[in-house]
């Protein structure tokens, strides 16, 4: 059976999964992936996914929706009759699976090229339990074996460059259990990738490359990681147009004055453009997460203009999630103007004007959009969808927020206020006329995929893919 495109004559089933940690105080370690923008993953620079299948936009769900404990990708048409029949599953065959997702639904071991024609993923197709890098056409055919790793190595996070010519990834190719960042041509066959992350001060399984962000011109790659001390995220940049890239340090271990628990330093790179890097970081001793810009030569570090919010008690607000608009001109972010209650704000990405608060009437303490998942801009940039525990502390539910104003709308009530049912992941349809939600809305810990009307509040979600017993649906994203 082919490992590439696998058309289904029956309705596939998808499954349940654990809930993402909403994080607190802006310490989430997720990625922000602009919906619409330039090719490839979550989450950082402005590089949106293109349409799939020869230009046909697709929805992508992942999990063990076909066979329990076997993680695969499913692609389906966003306007398909419900419940949906996947158009393709990667990898195909009877046994191979992708690397188990370790990040958000937007940033992990698979990515879609900006033109939507190809999918890159880490899977154990050739050797069971060994997760190599593959690229397949969304329209079918055997996947190309781009990188074969050693017996004890695995490839985890995968990112197409915006122009589709290269793939960046994180893997433990040199030291078992130690993740580094690499780049390889997307057309390579069992090629040799080039390392772009710096040497580790003291090689250890606790010191790893973490996040990747392409520049919008595909010439440079930003890499973050705790290369010197665990949890202290440095930031480096490498010119990948040269044969032997030498990473340049932008944020050093010495610059990171924060000492609190969890990730600190340059947590999430958001945009690499115009000679500057915009990132979400916790650098200072005040332990606050802030939006910061720095030149690509490591000079002129500064807060993004107008991005700091003053709290009602005159202290400085903390920043949670942050995501660029599809065209990269605006940034949406969360900040707690009232301590521990995170509103959503939007402002020009260049910091040229003060932010506007979009949410209204929030009252539940310790509530916020999930810091480990991106705020999801609609394809036309007029609305933002997100998951938040605004109604009950710790219960994550789907919301949509018009950028023009009017306040947040809760799209669906997930379970009862006292139970453990939660939303896990949300994605816009490429046309912006629907939202797809992964949640255990029916049975606790049986996460299914639902379709929502973005114009309807507190609706009963419509099942798009059922959950089989003991299955796990890790998340959903679209090729926009």
N, C-alpha and C positions, 0 to 999 in steps of 0.2 A: 504494500500500500504506500502511496506517495507520502512523503513527510511534509510537503508543502501545502497546497490548497486541498482541503477535504470538504467537499460539498455534502450536505446532509439531506437525506430524504425524510428524516423524522425530526420532530421537535427536540432540540437538545434541552437539557436541564442544567441549571446553575445552582449555586449553593451558598452555604452560610459561612460566616467568618467572624473573627474577633473584631471588636470595635477599636478604631484608632484612638489613641490617647489624645485628648483635647489639649493637653499641656496646660501650663499655668504661667502667668507672669511673663509671657512672651518667650519662653524657653524652648518652644517646640523646635524640632530639628527637621522639619519637612521642607519641601521645596515649593517654590511658587512657579507654576507653569502657566504663562499667558495663554488664554484660549484665543487662538488666532494669532499670528505673529510669525514665527519662523521655524524651521524644521526641527523637530525632535523634542524631547522630553520636558517635564515639569517645570519644568519647573524653574529655570533661572533667567537666562537672557531672552530677548524678544525673538523667539523662533517658533512660530506656531506650526501645528501639524497641518498638512494639506489634506485634500480629499483622498479617499482610498479607492482602490479597484479601478484604475484608469480614469480617475477624476470623480468617481462616485463617493461622496462623503459616507463614512461608516462610524458606527459605535463599536467600541472595543471593550469587552469584559474579560476578566481573567479569574481563574480559580479552578477548583476540581469539580466542574459542572457536569462532566461526562463520566468520570471514574473517580471514586473517592481516593483522596491522597495522591492524585495525579494532576498537577497544575498545568493548565493550557490557556491559550488565548482564543477568544471567539470574536469574530467580526460579523456584524449584521447591519442591514439597512435600517436607518432610524425611523422610517415610516412603515416598516414591515408590520403585517398583521400580528396581533398578539394572541397567544405567546409566540415569540419569534422563532424562526429556524435560522441558525447561523449560516452565513454564506461560506465561511472558512474557519478552520481551526488550525492553530500552530502550537507546537509541532503536531503533524498528523501521525499516522501509524498507530500502533497498539500500546507502546510503552513509554516513549520519550515524553519529557515534560520540560517546562521552562523552570529556571531557577525560582525558588519560592520567594515571593515578593517581600522585600525588607523595608521599603519606604512607603510613600503614599501611593495611591492608585495612579498618580501621574508621573511617578519617577521611580523606575526600578529596572528590572532586567529585560525590558523591551522598549522599543521606540518606533515611531512611524516617520518616514521621510517627509519633507515639507511638501512634496508634490503628491503624497499619499500613495505612491506606487509600490513602495517597499516597506517591509517591516524587518527590523533587526532585533534579535533576541538571543538570550543565553539559554542553552538547552543541552540535554545529554543525548543527542541523537546518535552519535557515533559510538560512544562508550557510556554505558549506563552509570550514572553517578558522577560523570565528568562533564562539567557545564562549559561548553565551548561557545564561540560567537558565530551566529548564522545570520544570513540575510536572505529573505525570500520575497518574490514578487507577490503582491496581493492577489494577482490574477491567476496564480498557480505555478506549478513546476517545483522541482526539487530545490530546497534551500541551498545556497552557496555556503561552504564551510570556510568562513573568513579567518578565524583564528582557532587553532587547536592548542589547548593548554596542557600542562603537565599532569601527571597522574593525581597529584594532590591539590591542584589549583582549580579555581572556579572564577568565572566572570559574573559580576553582579550588576551594577548599574550601567546602562547603555544609553548613549546620546548621539543621534545623527547631527552633523553640522548643518547649519541653515541651507547651504547649497547642495547638500546631499552627497558631497564628494568624500567625506570622512566620517568615521565613527569614533567617538571617545567612549572609554569604558573604565570601570574600576574592577580590579581583580588581584588575586594573590599569586601572580605568576612567578615571582622571584623568591619570596619568603612565605612559607605556608602560614596562612592566617593573617598576613600583613597586606593590607590593600594599598595598591598604588594606582595611579591614573596613566592611561595609555591612549594613543591615537593610531588608527590604521585607515588606509583607504577603503571605502565601502565596497569597492569592486575586487578586493583582494581575495585570494583563495589560499587558505592555510598560510597566510602571510605572517610576517614578523612585525608586531606592533612596536611603536616608539614610546618609550616612557617619557612622560611630561611632568610628573610630580617630583619634588626634591628628595634627596637622600634623607633617611630618618636618622635623627641624632643617636638614638639607641634602639635598634630594631627590636620590636616587641609586637605581640599580637594585639596590644592595646593601642598601638599607634597606626592610624589608617588615613588614607585619602577618603574624603567624605563626599563633597558636592562638586559638580561640574557645570560650567556655564560657557557656552560658545559666544564669541563676539558676533555681532550681526553680519560681519563680512566674512565669517568663517576662517579668518586668519589667525585668531588667537583663542586659547582655551584658558579659562580661569579654574583653578583647582583649590579647594579648601581641604584642610585635614589637620589632625593633631599630630604633627610630625615630630614634635619635640617633647610635649608633655600631654598626657591623656586629658581629653576634654577641652584643651586650649586650641581652638581652631585658627591656624594660620591661613593666609591666602597668598597664592602664587599665580603668575601668569606666564604662559609660554607661547612663543611664536611657532605655530605648527607648519608654516610654509617653508621652513628650513629643514635640512636633512637631520640635524642633530639638535633638537630644541633644548635651550637652556632656560629653565624656569627662573623668573625674576620675582623676588619676594616683595609683596605689597603690604601685608600685615604680618609682623614678626611676633614671636612668642613674647618678647620684651614689651611690645606695645599693649598686650592684653593685661589690664589692671584688675579686671573682674576676677573674683575668686570663688563665687558661689557654686552650688551644685549644678551639674549638667553642662551642656555645651555653652561655651563662651568664646569670644573672639569674632571672627568673620563667619557667622553662622550660615547665611544663605546669600550667594551672589545672585543679583536680580537682572542686571543689564550690563553688557559690555559694548559700549558704543561711543564714538566720537572721542576716543582717547581717554575715556573715564570708565570706572567700574562703580556701579551703584549696588550696595549690598546692605543686608540686614544684619546687624551685629551687636554684640554686647562686649564693648571694649573697656569701658571705664569702671572705676571703683564703685560708682553708684548702682551698679548691677542692672541698669536699664537697657533694654533693647532699643536701638535707634537706627534710623535710615542714614547711611553714610555714603559719601562719594570720595573716590581717590583716583588720581591719575594713573595711567597704566605703567608709569615708571616709578610708582610708589610715592610720589610727591603730592602735596596739597590735599591731604586728608581733611575733610570737613563734613559737618552734618548737612544733609540735603536741606536746602533753604526752605523755611516755613514748615518743616515737617514735625517739629516738636510741639506737642500739645501741653498746655498748662492745666493742671488739674483744678478742680473746684476748691481744693485746700491750698492752692498756690504752689504745690510741688510739681514735678515734671512727670508726665504720663509715660507709661511703658508702651512699646509697640509689639503687637502680636504678629499676625499673618500680614503678608504684603504681596500684591500681584500687579503686574503691568497690564494696561489695556491692550486690546488686539493690535492697535497701531503703535503702541509704545509711547504715546503722548501723555498718558495719565497713569497714576499709580493709586490703587486702592489699598488701604491698610487699616488695621484695627489699633485702637489706642484707648486706654482707660482714663478718660477725662474725670470720671468718678472712679476712684481706686477700685480695682478688681472687676469693673464692669466695662467690657470692651465694645465701644461703638465702632462703626465702619465709617471711614473718612475717604475722601477722594481729592486729589490735587494734581497739578501738572507735574509730570515726571522730572522736569528740569528745576523744580522748586521755585518757579517764578511767581507763584501766587499762593495765598493761604489755603489750607484744606477746608473742605465743606463736610460737615457731619451729615451723614445720610440716615442713620438709624434714629429712632425716636422712642421715648418712653421706657427705656430699659431700667429695670429695677432689681433684678435678681443678682445678688452678690456672687462673685466668683464665676460670672458667666462670660462667654466669649465664643466667637467663631473658632473652630478647631485650628489651633496654631500650627499643627502638623499637616494641614491641607491648604491648598491655595484657595483664595477667593476666586470664583469662576465668572469672568466677564462673559456676557452674551456675545455672540459673533458680531453683532452690530454695535457693541460697546454701550448699549443703553441700559443694561441691567446687570446686576451681580448676584449670582447664586452662591450659597455657602451653607455649611452645617454649623449649628450653634446650639448651646444649651440655654437659650434666652428664656424659655418658659419655666424650666425646672433645672436646678443645678445638677449637672452631671448627665442629663438626658439630651442627647444630640438629635436635632431634628432639622429638616430642610427649610431654608428661607430664600426669598428672592427680594431684591432691593432695587427700585428704579433709581438710576443715577440722577434723573431730573428732580427727584424729591418725592415725598409721599410716605416714606417710611417703609419698614420691612414688612413682608407678608409671610406668615408661616404657611407653607404649602401643604403640609400633612402633619397630623399628630401621630407619633410613633409609640404605640403601646399605651400603657397607663402611666401616670406620673410616678408611681412607686416602683415600677418594674425595671428590668435591665435592658429592655429593647432600645436600639439606637440606630440612627442612620450612620453608614460607614463611608460612603463616597457618592459624589454627585457630578454630573456632566451635562452640558447643554447638547442638544442635537445640533448638527452643523448649520441648520437653517434657523435655529433659535426659537423654533415653535414648540419645543418639548424639552423636558429635563428627564434624565435617567438617574435613578436613585438605587444604590445598593443599601439594603436595610433588613433587619430582622423584624419587620413590621407585623408579621402574622404570628410566627412562633419564635420565642426567644432562642437565640443562637442558631437559627436557620435563616441565614441572610439570602434574600432573593433580590432579583432585579425588577424595578418598577418603572413605569413611565408616568410622569406628572405633567399637568397643564400649568405652565408658568404664570398664567393669569388667574388661577383659581386658588383660593385660600382654604386651608384645612380640609382638603379633599381626601377621598379614599384612594390610595395609590392603586394603579392598575398593574397587575403582574405582567412583566415582559418575559422573564425566564423563571421557571419554578426552581425550587431548591430540593434536591434529593436528600434523603437521610444521610446525615454526617458529611454533607458536602460543605465547601467553603468558597464563597464568592468574595474575592479580595477587593474588587473595586471596578470602576467603570470610567472610561474617558472617550473622547470623540476625536476623529480626524476632521479638523475644522476647515 
